[in-house]
Amino acid sequence: MTTDPITSHLKETRRFEPSAEFAAQARVSSEVYAKMYTESVNDPESFWRRETSELVFRTPWTKTLSWTLPHAKWFEGATLNITESCLDRHLTTARRNKAAIIWEGELSGNTRTMTYAELHREVVLFADALKRHGVEKGDRVAIYMGMVPEVAVAMLACARIGAPHTVVFGGFAADALRDRIADCAAKVVITQDGGYRRGGVLRLKDVVDQALNQPQSASVQKCFVYRHLGEEVCPVAMKSGRDVWWHESVDPTATRRDPLTIVESEHPLFILYTSGSTGKPKGVLHTTAGYLAGVHVTSKYVFDLREEDLYWCTADVGWVTGHSYIVYGPLSNGATCFMYEGAPNYPDWGRFWRMIEKHRISILYTAPTAIRAFMRQGDEIVQKSDLSSLRLLGTVGEPINPEAWVWYHKLVGGGRCPIVDTWWQTETGSIMMTTLPGASASKPGSTGLPMFGVVPDVVTKDGKSVGANEGGFLVLRKPWPSMLRTVWGDDERFRRTYFSDVPDCYFTGDGARRDEDGYFWVVGRIDDVLNVAGHRIGTAEIESALVSHPAVAEAAAVGRPDDLKGQALVVFVTLRPGHTADSSLSAKLGDHVGKEIGKFAKPDAIRFTDGLPKTRSGKIMRRLLKDVAAGRESTGDTSTLEDLNVLAKLRSNEE
Ligand code: PRX
């Protein structure tokens, strides 16, 4: 990591106050926020006891935190099963027959609804099936499924018997699945025959077969297969002795012998693999009580969840956003979650908006990459649907370009919905910073203020805080309940990655600045920071400047080695409809960046493209673009790349 400071040049001055109507009913006003935040940092014991009081602990904790850097233990002495907080506790209330999950299939548009009572029953039955097939407390279970309600059932069933799950996103290929299975020595795999994606069939069980036929997967003893598409659409081969149909494994009388397993607060709940820019994916380990506390409290306050809401987080359950904000967080609050099986553009780009109108969805939580993709399709598609049911919008995953923010606010939110820009990571488990709705004004592109118990700072490499509006490394100074506990099987890597670059705190890997109001602005990953004519500047700033031009839908900025300047600035740009990629537009875009940021930041080359290489969760892979810009082959891991063709196309268009 470099020690140079980062400078921040782009100043976004627009401010959006929450509407009087929203503020009047919001749970947390700005005064309440200040009070709760101070308490959460100075007296975490009282804060967390009160805020988790509705959750189910079989024995209460005796010690709030033990902290020996880098190892935290939260809520020691507590015993619990997280599924009791997510399911059982609702069964004695009016939520018993309330929808927990409302699902819509991609191809058919069919809807399924699972109430809390039904979800509970399914979880108990499947937990019993897992147990009867040899899954014990502590055994790892890999889940490789699409977006069907049963993926939530599978996760909760594992949690019910204390078996940590590792969900592998259903878009990963066999080798990526095999590596994850091998790394945590999973004993069981849960999959489905297949699922629909963009009108086609994703043959999930076939991929599992390819992964399991390799010697690295020898730990796997059983493979459960949920039948979603059926024999006609997606026939699968069942290996005798290993493969078990989900529906045949379940015994309807098993509710009489609920296999509920009470665990310690620090019992592993799940491992989720996240890829760094180099090396093999890291198995991020989350444990039980602290994770539950983090996701419960953030779901409640950030999304301002109400009984009558229909809440939709568009993430795939294979990412941490799906774990925390489709499954554990919302269910622990008794919310109704909408779940959609397929692609946002199937059969066309109006699908999301029609579903919002049809189901009267009230909260939408999505990613900047999706927002920019919708923006690119033009406004009319959104305007065709009645989105008046929406009352709150959220974003996560990347810095959101202010123009995309404003578009989201106006077009999707009709100007009336607050937007929660939520900054967090797979490693943090739950939302760390946000613009709390009702409590704080939004500034497009800023991820707002810290959540309860979170102490972020912007620092130099030696850990000194920098002044307002100065760029630096984003760190978290104090441990928080939902933090990762280690990297599975590699505690040394855990220490090295997160606790060695900056002394005495957790290093996020991001660059940021904090403005005069204490709002945080993430400028991108430190590894991607550009050095333009001696200025170190985050990718987000150049990209946001480009996206603020009406012709630009999406942009990625990278450096290319340059004999003269050290680094030349190359930008890759996709256009909105109706604009032509030519040299006159290039010149205009160059001038536009010069005007927005400064002449020094004018790109040396602008490359127009139809698409940008992205991870399967939608983040731009700047590392690969750096290779394209430098005209060299990519050597690192490309298994997380969503569409290899995008890269091939970029290479074939090289100037
Ligand atoms: O760089 C930050 C960016 O995404 C990273 C975490 O990625 P991941 O572990 O895949 O988790 C994504 C979902 C929580 C961060 O280090 N990031 C995430 N949210 C934001 C963001 N950058 C700016 N603003 C955000 N709201």
Boltz pocket constraint, residues with backbone or C-beta under 6 A from the ligand:
constraints:
  - pocket:
      binder: B
      contacts: [[A, 274], [A, 320], [A, 321], [A, 395], [A, 396], [A, 397], [A, 398], [A, 399], [A, 400], [A, 421], [A, 422], [A, 423], [A, 424], [A, 425], [A, 426], [A, 427], [A, 447], [A, 508], [A, 509], [A, 510], [A, 522], [A, 524], [A, 525], [A, 617]]
      max_distance: 6.0
